[in-house]
Amino acid sequence: MTTPAFLSSRNIGLDFLRAILILEGVSYHAARSLPFPLWLAALIVAANSLFVVKFAVKDLGELITLISVTARLCVYYAAGYALYLNRDAIPQLAKHPLLNTAVMTLLAIICYIAFFLTMKFNLQGVAKYIPVLLSSVFSVIFSYWVIFFFFEKLRMKESRIVNTVVDSALVVYILHYPIAIGFAWLLDDYLPDNYPVSYVLIVTAIASGLSALCYMVIKRNSFLSTLFGLKAKPAKALASVSQEYAVAARR
């Protein structure tokens, strides 16, 4: 007997959720035991495995394809989780040869050349995915490099605006992706195809604005604040934060 399509899709969705939970458990043990180069390799393999899954399920509908694409974000979650577990070793990790600026520059040049050659010679088949695989290597290592060579050395004076940006980071990070995808789908028929930059800028502005608005709403609700790990603020405090944003925007 043939399994109905919606049941097959639901089972695949549940399998993805199980895989995410397994990835979280594995990331905890691997992050504490694997050397840094092997941990980077594991993240790269995980990202590319989900990239392959995307093509394996491409005929099962847009929803299932979107699940596999979204699941790739768990790789970066695992990367941050590993950094948190090994926060005592950050001074040593920051000096690792793989996080050298020269290595980052070389990887960026290799990725650029790979994409350029693929487009110039219109490569097809497996060859056209080589730049994507190379960029996955670059993105994982680059993420750590940005943390160690920018944010770790960044010195900013504490202010209410800086505190608000830090406090809202988790909410904005979680919500901006589904908002961006949703409005990109809604605006797809209205925005011209020959202006891709405008398309990206409009969707990015909408996603950023609505994510910030959601943060302000969540901050005012005690239950949602607890759910997102925030401390609820009264309406007056939120108004003062909004005024500071407005003043900063005028400068």
C-alpha positions in Angstrom: 0.0 0.0 0.0 1.4 3.4 -0.9 2.1 5.9 1.9 0.2 9.2 1.5 2.4 12.1 0.6 1.6 14.1 3.7 2.4 11.2 6.0 5.7 10.7 4.2 6.5 14.4 4.5 5.6 14.4 8.2 7.9 11.4 8.9 10.7 13.1 7.1 10.2 16.2 9.1 10.3 14.2 12.3 13.5 12.5 11.2 15.0 16.0 10.7 14.0 17.0 14.2 15.6 13.8 15.6 18.7 14.5 13.6 18.9 18.0 15.2 18.6 16.6 18.7 21.3 14.0 17.9 23.5 16.8 16.5 23.1 18.7 19.8 24.1 15.6 21.9 27.0 14.7 19.6 28.2 18.3 19.6 28.4 18.4 23.4 30.6 15.3 23.6 32.6 16.0 20.5 33.3 19.6 21.4 34.9 18.6 24.7 37.0 15.7 23.3 37.9 16.5 19.7 41.0 18.7 18.8 40.1 22.0 17.2 41.0 21.0 13.6 38.9 17.8 13.8 36.0 19.8 15.3 36.2 22.2 12.4 36.2 19.2 10.0 33.2 17.7 11.7 31.2 21.0 11.3 32.1 21.2 7.7 31.1 17.6 7.0 27.8 18.2 8.9 27.0 21.3 6.8 27.7 19.6 3.5 25.7 16.5 4.5 22.7 18.6 5.0 23.4 20.3 1.7 23.3 16.9 0.0 20.0 16.1 1.9 18.5 19.2 0.3 18.9 17.6 -3.2 17.7 14.2 -2.0 14.4 15.7 -0.9 13.9 18.4 -3.5 11.0 16.5 -5.1 9.0 16.2 -1.8 7.9 19.8 -1.7 9.1 23.3 -0.7 8.4 22.8 3.0 10.6 19.7 3.3 13.4 21.4 1.3 13.1 24.4 3.6 13.6 22.2 6.6 16.8 20.8 5.3 18.1 24.3 4.5 17.1 25.6 7.9 18.8 22.6 9.6 22.1 23.8 8.2 21.9 26.6 10.7 22.2 24.1 13.5 25.8 23.6 12.3 26.5 27.2 13.4 24.6 26.7 16.6 26.9 23.7 17.3 29.9 25.9 16.5 28.8 28.5 19.0 28.0 25.8 21.5 31.4 24.3 21.2 33.0 27.7 21.7 30.9 28.1 24.9 32.0 24.7 26.2 35.6 25.5 25.5 35.5 29.2 26.6 38.4 28.5 29.0 40.6 27.6 26.0 39.8 30.7 23.9 43.2 32.4 24.4 44.9 29.2 23.0 42.3 28.7 20.2 42.7 32.3 19.1 46.4 31.6 18.2 45.6 28.5 16.2 47.3 28.5 12.7 43.9 27.8 11.0 42.6 31.1 12.3 45.5 33.1 10.9 44.5 36.1 8.7 46.7 34.9 5.9 44.8 31.6 5.8 41.5 33.4 5.7 42.7 35.6 2.8 43.9 32.5 0.9 40.6 30.7 1.4 38.7 33.7 0.3 40.7 34.0 -2.9 40.3 30.3 -3.6 36.5 30.6 -3.2 36.4 33.6 -5.5 38.4 31.9 -8.2 36.3 28.8 -8.0 33.0 30.8 -8.4 34.6 32.9 -11.2 35.7 29.8 -13.2 32.4 28.1 -12.7 30.5 31.1 -14.0 32.9 31.9 -16.8 33.0 28.4 -18.3 29.4 27.5 -17.3 30.5 24.3 -15.5 27.8 21.7 -15.1 27.3 18.5 -13.1 29.3 17.9 -9.9 31.9 20.6 -10.9 29.4 23.4 -10.4 29.0 22.5 -6.7 32.8 22.6 -5.9 32.7 26.4 -5.1 29.8 25.8 -2.7 31.7 23.1 -0.9 34.8 25.3 -0.7 32.7 28.2 0.6 31.3 25.9 3.3 34.9 25.3 4.5 35.5 29.0 4.4 32.3 30.0 6.2 32.9 27.7 9.2 36.5 28.8 9.7 35.6 32.5 8.9 32.9 32.4 11.6 35.5 31.5 14.3 38.0 34.0 12.8 35.5 36.9 13.1 34.9 36.0 16.7 38.5 35.8 17.7 40.0 38.7 15.6 37.1 41.1 15.7 34.6 40.7 18.5 37.2 39.3 21.0 39.4 42.4 20.5 36.5 44.9 20.1 36.4 47.4 22.9 33.2 49.4 23.2 32.0 51.6 26.0 28.9 50.4 27.8 25.7 52.3 27.0 22.0 51.6 27.0 22.1 51.2 23.2 24.9 48.7 23.3 23.2 46.8 26.1 19.9 46.8 24.1 21.7 45.5 21.0 23.3 42.7 23.0 20.1 41.9 24.9 18.1 41.7 21.6 20.6 39.6 19.7 19.1 36.2 20.5 15.5 37.3 19.7 16.6 39.0 16.4 18.7 36.0 15.4 15.9 33.5 16.0 13.1 35.5 14.3 14.9 37.3 11.4 15.2 34.1 9.3 11.5 33.0 9.2 10.5 36.7 8.8 12.9 37.2 5.9 11.8 33.9 4.2 8.1 34.7 4.7 8.3 38.2 3.2 10.6 37.2 0.4 7.9 34.7 -0.6 5.1 37.3 -0.3 7.0 40.0 -2.2 8.3 37.6 -4.9 5.5 38.5 -7.3 5.7 42.3 -6.7 9.4 43.1 -6.8 11.1 43.1 -10.2 13.5 40.3 -11.0 16.0 42.7 -12.7 16.7 44.5 -9.4 18.1 41.8 -7.1 20.0 44.2 -4.9 16.8 46.2 -4.2 15.0 43.0 -3.5 17.5 41.9 -0.9 17.7 45.4 0.7 13.9 45.6 1.1 13.5 42.1 2.5 16.5 42.7 4.9 15.0 46.0 6.1 11.6 44.4 6.7 13.1 41.4 8.5 15.4 43.7 10.7 12.6 46.1 11.6 10.0 43.4 12.4 12.6 41.4 14.4 13.4 44.5 16.5 9.6 45.2 17.0 9.1 41.6 18.1 11.9 42.1 20.6 10.2 45.1 22.1 6.9 43.2 22.4 8.6 40.2 23.9 10.5 42.4 26.4 7.2 43.7 27.7 5.7 40.3 28.3 6.9 38.4 31.4 6.2 35.0 30.0 7.9 35.6 26.6 10.8 37.4 28.3 11.4 34.3 30.4 11.1 32.1 27.4 13.8 34.0 25.5 16.0 34.4 28.6 15.2 38.2 28.9 14.2 40.3 31.8 10.9 42.1 31.3 11.0 45.9 31.1 8.2 48.3 31.7 6.8 50.4 28.9 8.6 53.6 30.0 12.0 51.9 29.8 11.2 50.7 26.3 10.2 54.2 25.3 13.5 55.6 26.5 15.4 52.9 24.5 13.4 53.8 21.4 14.2 57.5 21.9 17.9 56.6 22.1 17.7 54.7 18.9 16.1 57.8 17.3 18.7 60.2 18.6 21.5 57.9 17.4 19.9 57.7 13.9 19.9 61.5 13.6 23.6 61.8 14.4 
